[in-house]
Amino acid sequence: MADDFFDSSDNDRSNKPLLHAESWTLPEPLSLEGGGVLDNVTVVYETYGKLNAEKSNAIFICHALSGDSHVASHDSDDDPGWWELMVGPGKPIDTNRYFVVCANILGGCRGTTGPEDINPATGIPYGKDFPAICIADIVNVNHKLICDHFGIPSLFALVGGSLGGFMALDWAVRYPDTLYGSIMIATGARLSQQSRAFDVIARNAITSDPNFCDGQYYDKIVGPKKGLAIARQLGHITYLSREAMNRKSASDRKVDSPFETIYPVGSYLAHQGDKFVERFDANSYCTLSIALDDYNQSQTFEDLTEDLKKSRCRWLCVSFSSDWLFVPSQTKEIVDAALAAGKEVSYCNVASEAGHDGFLLKPEIDFYGQLVSAFLRNLESNPQVGVHKEPNADPAEFPEKRPVPYRLKHRIDFDRILELIPPGKSVLDLGCGKGELLLRLRQRGDDVLLGVELEQKCVLHCIQHDLNVIHTDMDKGLRSFRDNQFDFVVLSKTLQTVRNVELVLSEMLRIGKTAIVSFPNFGYHRFRTQLEMFGTAPQTDTRPGRKWFNTNDVRFLTIADFRELCNVKRYRIQKMIALDTEREIEIPEEESPNVLADVAIIALTK
Amino acid sequence: MADDFFDSSDNDRSNKPLLHAESWTLPEPLSLEGGGVLDNVTVVYETYGKLNAEKSNAIFICHALSGDSHVASHDSDDDPGWWELMVGPGKPIDTNRYFVVCANILGGCRGTTGPEDINPATGIPYGKDFPAICIADIVNVNHKLICDHFGIPSLFALVGGSLGGFMALDWAVRYPDTLYGSIMIATGARLSQQSRAFDVIARNAITSDPNFCDGQYYDKIVGPKKGLAIARQLGHITYLSREAMNRKSASDRKVDSPFETIYPVGSYLAHQGDKFVERFDANSYCTLSIALDDYNQSQTFEDLTEDLKKSRCRWLCVSFSSDWLFVPSQTKEIVDAALAAGKEVSYCNVASEAGHDGFLLKPEIDFYGQLVSAFLRNLESNPQVGVHKEPNADPAEFPEKRPVPYRLKHRIDFDRILELIPPGKSVLDLGCGKGELLLRLRQRGDDVLLGVELEQKCVLHCIQHDLNVIHTDMDKGLRSFRDNQFDFVVLSKTLQTVRNVELVLSEMLRIGKTAIVSFPNFGYHRFRTQLEMFGTAPQTDTRPGRKWFNTNDVRFLTIADFRELCNVKRYRIQKMIALDTEREIEIPEEESPNVLADVAIIALTK
């Protein structure tokens, strides 16, 4: 960017009037989850695109702590929105296809009822008398807007980034019948204690500001601007990775500020703080940050799983590798619970150096925008069982069909694996790559299918072909999956790349009723001959350019070796299929498969 | 600990009088690096143990931002010090052996001259008129205390943890002739921009406190306690890892505080802030944190290397894996520059979940205390060339000799490698393990020796045997080392465990004039027979319990394979020694080493 020092991520939002904002006032008082009611709650929102006749193409976007309804510009004269790169015609959330709604959240200060509004009971602004609200209250208002005001029976998708993810999660659990798909980005089921600690300090700074006046500063000349600015400065540090903060501080630009600006990083933070107080209200900040700190979808993983069992949507979860406000493991916890709850979920941990901010930046959106658009297309063609009836849209509105899988190359090992799996069984494919085996299973009609993959680009490929996939490293364990979750767990031509062989095998047999392992047989006669005759190490990796020194293959085993391991571990070999894949024939047991087969497929049980 | 919520790391220091503190007033005004002078500078310090007759056993400890001279208790009636576990009779910094000095730093508020002292020019406290000081000024005062007051010609060792590391680094570069050994713990050559950002916000909180009164609050009833408390709360977050913060917040203990305590984490932070303001001065905090933010030993790695060339001490650098105030790479930068400068240095990145705080905690000290005590013993017996004359101590004061290496098992491959290395050459051993090969080289008289090792316990073992060792993963590159830094770089029976073979080999030939690689030959006749006759994969890992599925060996190559790679890469094979290690004989070229040798040793050049 031209001036990295002052670039916007979500920082530089203006406080200009929202030209395209509309508002709706709830016809009834709002009952708050913590008790009490709020009268005359008004919601300010903006919409993009056109609601179709069936009202089946609505996407609701939940903004984060300091966002507002202005998610994107409405036309070329309009200010850019906070997620301009993500939302618009032809963009990942395509407003040519979908009707997009974004509303300022309850307790906010950009139009929707919040602490700076007049308390009807007193005739002066609520200030700190604004009732304590929680995420559920915010979601209730949003839900009424969608269902009561717009009369939309079910959202096509709900998108929540960062703290907006809390709202998406709460909605999915409490209003399961009104949601087809949920997209969670850089979020979790609660804040970490570290993040709460930052919030506590931020509020301490606000309430210690003498101009805070116990929250009744609206009639004062100066509000608690210094405290609020400090709060924002602090928050801002948590949005950036260490690396990104180094880059931001490379500028020697100096701003005029009541704060210390002797260092570039001080000047940068002073700018962030000073800009923020022009557009944000301190009571709103406290109200909302307490709601966020209070949010805890579930105390334990088991409870989270129970909660997610209530949901009926399909899930896409995305994290950023360098995010330390919501570390990837926090997003992954939701993924794991969704898996444990038996839900359809895909997950990608996007490689990024930007930190939490990556959520809003071009390089990251260039990648994860593809995940989002593919997921939305998948939702169109493949609605969830249950709530989902076929969106049944006007062809003009949903013109394209889901992409047809590319032509699958014939592979005899896949043929044999498919024969081992009776139709209709659930299958987990570890190291699924681009999903070739899973696509074959789907082609024949199976639908409870899931992949696990380490390569980010393969994860995208799978999602683009409407396969659910979890981006993770199986060498670090597969605790995401519960005991006996799948009928079959497959490790197809991947065993030779696994470091923790014993762990992965025992996990496969914990998660699956049957494990199917295929691997190149190092005892194959050509390998023997190569070592014996030519004195060079045989190689099981046949990809071009791969040699002993750069192959991903790190384990060398023969059929005899694998049998021996099964024997020691007391794994039962239910079936072994030995193949000569070049001649495309099966080698029967009596014909020395350990010599004549180059690939073995073994079905195991405990 | 019984009550993790209120445990001390460096948090709970009291403001009780320092019963054993002494003071010394500089006889001359102190000229400050930034210009100007300070009159009547007084230093408050504490000492432990006894200075020997040669004054050669003095260790100076540099405390961090909020520490003081009370590093440890003096007797059982005394309060515990901030590094109680590290310093004392029989402890890692053993006061039975060493004379330990710790002084409150210039600008501090525990006795040494600082902003709360009377400005002789005005008769009132300096307040914010206290001159800007830098790390060099602090070090100058410490240096005068040691050299002028105590008359110690050279410190036996200087120990700096966290921000104290800056002082150790500055001393080592500017007063190289007065230092034998430098121990740097959880530190770096400068703060990260992220850490500076936290400091800026901390000072913004202090100076925004209306009770700050532009720094002249000493005659007021209330000082800027809220601002200072917020500063401390913020700093405290950075001392703990995310995991540690979760543990601290598990308590439901609630403190009485002017700050928000609705959450356990808020209560914990309120406690930290409230305690701190009782013992610390806000102007001191600003003065010292600016000195720390300003510190930048060198802008570039090249400059840091030039700086470190001036030093003449031996170095021990320690980081903690979960530290995010000083991430391990910041400590490693100093290590790399010391290596590039040709200095003797060892490095260990201690596995810890505690974050920066690990520096002060028992589990971490239980391990890294051993590194410190071993390093100090090594200094005793093996002083650096140059400044170091043999400490020449009274045997009663330095009673033990350095440990004699354990009995080295005879290994023919080591014998041959030693023959390839002429005496007196410098040697880097990659994957040095417990240092067996390096100890052999030292036994025969070589002394420019360095190991690289991944296992923490092996790193300790090496340091305990007075070998310099760098704790790092060579698969991630060896950029620490400069071109042609060593005569020989050895990779002894480790190639088969390396993932990035091409990278490691090219790095070896960049760093060393000659590379020596030894590896198990997969073409050995027994291996061939095993595959051919028994159909099981041969195994190069001979350790008990190791099989194809759990060995660290991930590369399988024959002598022919390695020769082919050298051919492709145009590496010159200067010499190959093929061994049958069982029969302890060499296999000459004409007798088919690729069949008859189980180990090959190859000397390579570019």
Interface residues (C-beta under 8 A of the other chain):
Chain A: S192 Q193 Q194 R196 A197 F198 V200 I201 R203 N204 A205 T207 S208 D209 P210 K226 G227 A229 I230 Q233 L234 I237 L240 R242 M245 N246 K248 S249 P258 F259 E260 I262 Y263 V265 G266 Y268 L269 I290 D293 W324 V327 R499 V501 E502 F522 G523 F527 R528 L531 E532 F534 G535 T536 A537 K547 W548 F549 N550 V554 R555 F556 L557 T558 I559 A560 D561 E564 L565 N594 V595
Chain B: S192 Q193 Q194 R196 A197 F198 V200 I201 R203 N204 A205 T207 S208 D209 P210 K226 G227 A229 I230 Q233 L234 I237 L240 R242 M245 N246 K248 S249 P258 F259 E260 I262 Y263 V265 G266 Y268 L269 I290 D293 W324 V327 R499 V501 E502 F522 G523 F527 R528 L531 E532 F534 G535 T536 A537 K547 W548 F549 N550 V554 R555 F556 L557 T558 I559 A560 D561 E564 L565 N594 V595
